[in-house]
Amino acid sequence: MSTDVILRMIDDNDRDEIWYCDQLLLLGQLIAWAWLEKKQLLPSSLSIFGLQPATVRENLARLSALADSACHPEIFGFSCLQSIPQDKVDTLISNLNKALQAELIIYPEIPHTLQQLINRAGKQTPFWTLPDDIAELMTLLLAPEKNSACYCPFNGTLSVAHQLATQQQNVYTELPLVSPLPYISNLLADQAIEHRVSHPIFNPAWLKPGALVQFDYCFSCPPSKQRYNVKQINDLYGRFPEQPLYGDIVHIRHLLSQCRKQSIAVVTESILQRTAGKEWGFKKQLLEEGIIKAIIRLPSSSLAPYRDTPCLMIFDKQKHHRDIMIFDASTAYFRAHVKRNQIYPQPNTLRNLDVIYQQIEEQENTSHSRLVSYDKLTENDYNMQVDRYLTKAPPKQLKAVSSETVPLSELADLIRGQSVKSDNMLNGDQFLEVMVSDISAEGVVEQAGKPVIVNEYRERAIQQRLKPGDILLVIKGHTGKVGLVPTICGNNWIASQSFQIIRLKKGTWIKDPVVLFQYLSSSAGQAILQQLRSGASVPLLQTRDIKKLPIPKMSDEEQEMAQHNWEEIRSIHAEIRFLQDKALTFRRKIWHH
């Protein structure tokens, strides 16, 4: 009911305007004012009935200055008026007066309604929080005992804090962004959440003499795609031993530093996938300590600020977990079907939350869940991406391939393409960079289309200079696409950073690079490459996986067949080009410029 009323009081078509959220916050302030008057907690001179637009600023200042309530400055001291057009303020106050006189406002429902509408504002949202279903799932998965101390850092977890408060938990937040919304929610929903406005990473606010406060349960939804210079954080509590760059590690380390029992955090799929440097060491340590309980992949667009696929990680300090549950909640069974006429629809929201909870607790192996051993995780260099452990059955074509295989690294040298930028247009050496678009339909690198002139990057360019017979494997974006460098190629052709160069070693049983190229291009080779694909928003193939790529032992007859097949393919494509040129010639015969 309150949602319908509020949508009639404001124009929802304005939600892309920069002032839309301020309008909602102003409405929240005014409804909080009406609630205080309804409870007879204000002097008679501060009545909201008959409010005039010209007196709004003055009255909010008077409310903020009242000395008998600690929450008034946080609610009314935040000015929302500057950005809102005056005609919108006039309309809002007029509509509010009518709604109050008709007693249409249901006060406890207002905080949730405001938050849902603020979440809809897209890029204009200053105070986005987790959708209800994911907040509910997080509280369900940790299931804190009544009256537990629950910590919710970052603004995104405010919706979790409200759910915990309704479960009679002791809730403590730490919010980097100043807003009246948390205090409006406390007042109208009659909750006692303790809020502190501070950045949890740079300036942690929940302290006790000599240490950080320890909470029973911690829930976190930090901002995505964050990077930190840890040396500039000036951390006095020893939270970040890796000195990491990526925000996921920093956020998890902070959460664990203030947790006694269990924590749950929203992370990007990128941190699960990375297997190098500090990320590798970080995940290795957590696995050895046995505190990772489960990883749950959420639907790809379920959290608006997360471009990468969002996931949940559960950490448990009460029990040693040698194996961890990998769960895929992005499948159709767990995605709710949103009705078109919903007032504030959210894509890919969750359903069947009880199934997720039950299967994780009971450690069931199903089509969307798998208990993965420590040894398996170690074998995969601590890559925890869901697809690596929950893959579809191999295609039937794989059955026809020889069971005797060798890893690609035994047959070929691998050279990873790196970024080479033009840095000296006058005195540098010129190279021609092969891009993915330079690979023809049949798979031949016909030209190198991008000139780069380098000086500083000269050695790097030389290392990835191409030779006839090199195979180029696309490892980023259009993963799995394969190109063959022809016999006639420039001595200054280099591979772009989208490629892995595969250069056949001398003395192997493969007679010609064409044979390996044909296998990698085949349905069998492509099926294996797609199974190795990782990455969230951008698909990737990792070097260590490519090195292990199984190549079937082929007889001389099979290799000759592959080479003959390649000649047939090239002949067919040459005929296609001829017919295309012929068709173009006929078209030009009728009318020409």
N, C-alpha and C positions, 0 to 999 in steps of 0.2 A: 504494500500500500504506500509506504513512504517513498519508494522508488518512483511510482507513478506520479505522486504529488510533486516530487522534486523535478521530474522531467517536464511537468507542466509549468513549473516556476521559472525554469531556465530554457534556453534554446539549445537543444542537443546538437544542432547543426553547427554550433560554434566550437565544437570540441577540438578543432584543428587550430583555433586561435591561441596566441601565446598567453592570453589572459584568462583562458577558460578555467584552468585549475584554481587560479586566484578567486574567480567567481564562486567556485564550489567551496573554497575555504572560507570566504566571506559569509556564505550561506550557513556554513557550520558554526561560525562565530555567533551569528545572529540567532540561530536555533539554540545554542548553548545559553545565550542571554535569556531567551524565552523560558528555558528550563529552570534557570536560577530564579526567575521571577515567579514561575509556577510553584516552586518550592518555598517561596517567600523568604529567599535568602538575599534580597536586594532592598535598598531603601526605595520608598515610593517615588522618589524623584527620578529613578532610573527604570521607568516602565517602557517596555518595547512597543506596547500598543499605541497605534497612531504615529509610529516612527516616521520622520521625514528624512529624505536623503541628505539634506544639508546638515543634519545634526549627527550623522552616523559616526564620523571620525571623532568628534568631540565626546560622544557617549562611550565609544570603545576605549578611549583614553581614560575616561573616568572609571570604567569597569576594571581596567588594568591596574589602576592605582588603589583599588580597594584593599585595605590592610588585613581584612579578616579571612582571606582565602589565599592559600599558596598557589592555587592553579590559575588564578585570574591573569597574572602577567603572561604566562605561557599561552593562554588562549587568546586574550584580547590585546596583548602587546605586539602581536605580529600584524603588520599593516598589509592588507591585501588590496587596498583601494586604488593605489596609484595607477596600476596597469589597466583597470577595467574601464571601458567607455561609460560615460555618465548615463547615457540612455539605458544601458544594461543594468546599472545600479538602480536607477529609478524603477525599472520594470521589476527587478528582483524584490525590492522592498515593497512595492505595491502588491505583488503576488504573495509575499510572505504575510503581510497584514491580513489578507483575505484568508489564507490557510490557517492562521492562528485563530482568527475569529470563528472559523468553522470547525476548529479543533480537529484538523486533518493530520497533524503531525504525531507520529508514533516515535517518541524520542529514542528508545533503545535501538531502533532499526536504522537510525540516521548514520552512525559511524560506518556501518557496512555498506550502505548505499553510496555514501560519499567516496569511499575507497574504490568501489567498483567503477564508479563513473570517472574517477581520476585515472584509474588504470586504462581506461579507454582512450585517453587523450593522446596516446602514441608518443611522439617525440616531445610533445609539450608537457609530459608527465614529470613533475619534479619529485614525486613521492610514490613511485611504483612499488607494489607489494605482491607477494605470491598469491596466485589464485586460490580460492577456498579449497578446491579438491587436493591440490598439492600440499597446502598447509595441513589439511586433515591427514593426508598420508604420512607426513613427517611426524606428527604427534602420535599417530597410530603405531608407527614402526618403533618408536622409542618407548611408548607407553609408560611415562613416568608415574611413580607412585604419588598419591595425593599429598599435597603440601611440599612437593619437592622444589628445590631452588633451580629455576630454569632461566637460562641466559640466551638472549636473542639479539646478537649484534647485527648492525646494518639495517637500513630502512626497509629492505625487501622482506624482512622477517616479521614485520609488525602484525601481519595477519595471523601468523603462527602465535605470536604473543597473546592476541585476543582469544584465540581458541584455547590456549593453555589457561588463561585466566578464567574462562567459563568452566574449566575442569578443576577449579579450586587449587591451582598451583601458585607458587610464589614466583612472579615473573619479573625479570630485570632486562631492560633493553639498553642498547648503546647505539645512538643514532647520529650519523655524521651530518645529516641535513636538518636544519632548524625548520620546524613547521608546527602550527597549532593543532594539526590533526591528531597526534597521539593523545594530547591532553583533552581535546574535545571528545575523543572516544572514551577515555577514562570517565569523564563526567557523565556523558549521556548513557553509557552502557553500565554505569555503576561498577567500575573495575578499579583495582588498586595496583595497576602495573607501575613499577618504578622505572621512570625514564631518566636517562642521562644523555645529554647532547654532547657528543665527542666522537672523534674518529678512532675506532678500536685499534687500528694499526699504528697510527702516528702518536696518539695521545690516549692510551687506555685509561678509562675513568673508574672502573670498578677495582679498587685497590684496598689493601689492608696493610698494616705496618710491615714493610719489608718484602711484600710479595703481591701478586695478583690474587683477587678473590677467586676461590674455587667454587664452581657450581655443580650441581648433580647432573644436569642435562643441558646440552647446548644445541641450539638450532641456528643455522646460518644460511642466508642467501645473499652473498656479497655481490658487488657489481662485477660484470664479466669483462674480459679483455683488459684487465688491469696489469700494469707493470710497475715495479717499484725498484728504486735504488736503495737497497736495504742499508747501505752504509750511511745514507742520509736520514734514515728513520731515527737514529740515535736511541736504539732499543736498550733499555736498562735491565730487561728481564730475561735475556738469553733465549728469546722465542725462535730465532731464525738461524739455526746452526749452519744451514747450507748457503746462506747469503744468496737466496734465489732472486731471480728476475721476475718470473711469472707470478701473477697474483694468486693463482689457485694454491700454490704451496704456502705463500705467506698467510693467506686466509685460514687454511687448515691448521698450520702451525699455531696461529693465534688461538683458534678454537680449542685445540688440544691443551694449550697452556692454561686454560681456565676451566677445564672439565675434570670432574672426578669419576663419573660413571660412563655415560654414553653421549655421543655427539652425532649429528647428522648435518651434512652440508650439501648445498647445490654447487656442482662443479661443471666445467665444460668437458666435453669428451676429449679435448686436446690433451689434457693432463693425463688421462688414462692411456693415451696412445704413445706419448713421448717416451723414448727409451734411451736417451742420451744425457750425459752430464749430470746436473744437479737433480733433474727429475728422476733419473734412473736411481740415484743414490737415495733420494727421498722415499720412493716407493719400496725400495729394497729394505730400508730400515723399518718402515711401518709393517711390512710383511714379516720380517724377522721378529718384531715385537709382538706380532699376532693381534693387532688392534683393529685391523680392517675386517668388518663382519660381512658387509654386502655392498654391491654396486648395482644401481638400478638406472637403466636408461629410460628417459621420459620421451614423450612425443616431441618431434623436432621443433615445432613452433608453439609449444605449450607455455613458454616463458618469453614474453615479448623482448626484453633486453638482451637475451642470449641468442647470438647469431649461430654459434655452434650448438650442436645437440646438447641439451642439458641433461645431467645425470645427478643422482643422489649417491653419496658415499656415507655409509654408517660405520662409526668407529666405536669400539667397545673396550674400555679399560678394565672391565670386571672379569673378562674371560679371555683366554688365549685362543685365537682362531688361526689354526694352521691352514685351513682351507677357507675360501670365501665364496659367497653366493653371488653369481652373476645373473642378473634378471633383466629381461627386455620388456618394459611396460609401454613400448612404442607401437606394439602391434594392434591390429583392429579390435581384438578382444578387450583391450584396456582403454581404447579411445572412445570417449562419449560422442554421440551424434548430437550436434548442436542444432536446435530448431531455428529456422530462419527468423521467426518472429520474436526471438528472445530479445529482451530490452538491452542487455549488454552481453552479446555472445562472445565466447572465447574459443579459438580454434584448438582442436586436439586436447580438450580437457579429459580428465581421467574418470574411469568407472571401475567397478569390481575391485575396489581398494582392499576389501577383506581377503580376496584371493591372493593379492600381492603379499599382504602381511602373513597369511597362513603358510604360503609356500616358502617364504624366506625363513620363518620360524621353524618349520618342519624340515627345511633343507631338501625339498623335493626336486628331483631332476625331471623336467618336462620339456616341451618344445620351446618354452620361453624362459626356462631357468636351468642353471647348472651349478653344481657345487664343484668348484675348480680347485685342484690341489696346489699346494705350495710348490711342488716339484714342477708342475705344468706351467705355473706362472714364472718360475725361475727359467725354465727352458725357453720361454718367450720373452726373456729379458725384461720381465715385469711390465709387459704390455697388458693392460687390463681392459682394453676396448672390448665391448660386448660382442661384436661380430666375430671376434677371433675365437670365441668359445661357443657361440650359438650360431652356427652356419647351417645353411641348407645342405641337403644331401648332394654329393657330387653329381654332375650331369652324367647321363648314360655314356656319352662319348669317351669318358675317361676309362671305361672298362676295356676299350679296344687298344689302349696304350700298353706297351710292355711293362711288366711288373718290375723289371730290373732298371733302376734309375741311378743317376749320379747327380750330385748338386751342381748347379750351374757354375759355381766358383771353381770347380775342378777343370772346367772346359774353357772358361773365358775369364779375362781380366775385366773388372768393373771400374769405370771412371765416372764419378758423379759430376754432372754439369753444375757449375757455380755461376753466380751473377758476374758478368763482365760488362762494365760500364765505360762509355767513352769518357776519357779524362784529359786528352790532349789532342785537340783538333789540328794542331800545327805540326808537332814533332813526333807524334805517336805512330805506331804500326797499325796498318789496317787489317782487320779480320772481318769475315762474313759469318754472321751467326745464324745457324739453322733453327727455325721455329717449328712448332707443331704443324702450322699451316703449310709448311714447305714439303710435307710428305704427300705424295700423290695418292690417287685412289687405289692403285695397285700396291702401294707401300714403298715406293722409291723416293729417296731424297733427291729431287730434280734440281734444286737450286738452294742457295743460302741467301735469304732475302734481306737480312738486316745488317748493314755495315756498322762496325764499331771501330773507333780509332783509340788505341790505348797506349799508355806508357807505364803507369803504376801497376795496371792489371796485366802486363805483358806475360809474365811467367804463368799466371793462372790461365790465360788464353792458350798458351802453348801446351799446357798439360791436357787441355780438353780439345786439342786440334784433332780433326777427324781423318781417318784413313779409309781407303777403299775396302769394302767388306765389313766395316763397322755396322753394328746393329744399334739403332736408337730406340730405347724403350721409354715411353712417356710415363713419368712417375708422379705427376701432379696435374690434377684436373681431369683430362681425358685419359685416365690411367689405363695402361694395357695396350695402347696404340703402338704399333711397331713400324719402324722405317729402316730401309737398307741403304747404306751409302754406296753409290755406284762405283764402278771401276775408274771412271773419269770424274774426278772431283778436284776442287781447288785445294792447293796446299795451305790455304788460309781459312778453310772452313772450320768453325768451332760449334760445339753443341750448346744450346741454351740451358738454363738451369731447370727446365722442365724435363730434361732427359737423364737417363742413365746410359752411358756408352758401354756396350757389350762388345768386347774385342776378343775373337777366338784365339786361343793359345795354339802355338805350334806343337805338332806331335800328338794331337788328340785323335780319337777315332772318328771325329766328324770331319769329312773330307772338304766341305765347303761351307762358308758362312751362310749361304743360301739355305742349307738344310736346317740350321738352327733358327734362322729367320722364319722359315716355313712352319716349323713346329710352334714357335711363339705366336705366330699369326693364326694358327689353326684353332678350331673350336675347343680342342682339348687343352691347348696351351692357354688360351684366353680364359677358360673356365678356372684354371688354377690361379692365374693372375688376379681375377676378380675376387676369388676367395681370400687372397692376401691383401686386398685393398683395405686401407684404414682411413682415418680422417673423418672429420665431422662435416663442416660446411664445404671443405675442399678435399676430394678423395686423394689419397696418397699411397704410394708403394715405398716401403722402407728398404734401404740397402741390405740390411741383414736378412730380410725375407727373400729378396731377389737372389742373394748368394745361395740360399738353401733351396731355391726353386728346383724341383726334381725334373731332370731331363732323361727321357727313356733311352735305353741303349737301342740303336737302330742298326740293322744289317746293311750291308753294301747295297743290296737290292732296294731296300726302303729308301736309302739316301739317294740313289739314282732316280727313283720314282719322284721324290720330293723336288729334285732339280728339274726333271722333265715337266712336272706339274707347274713349276714356277715359270718356265718358258711358255707354257700354254697360257698361263694367266697374263703374262706380259703381252703375248700376241693378241689375246682377246681385248685387252684394254687399248692396244694400239688400233685395233679395228674400230672400237667404240669412238676413239678420238677422230679417226678418219671419217666415220659416218656423221659425227657431230659437225665437223668442218664442212662436209658435203651438204648437210641440211642448211647450214648457215649460208653457204654459197647460193643455194636455190632461193632462199628467202630474199637475198639481196638482188636477185635477177629481176624481180617484179618492179619494185620501186627502189630507187637509190637516190642519195642526196647529190 
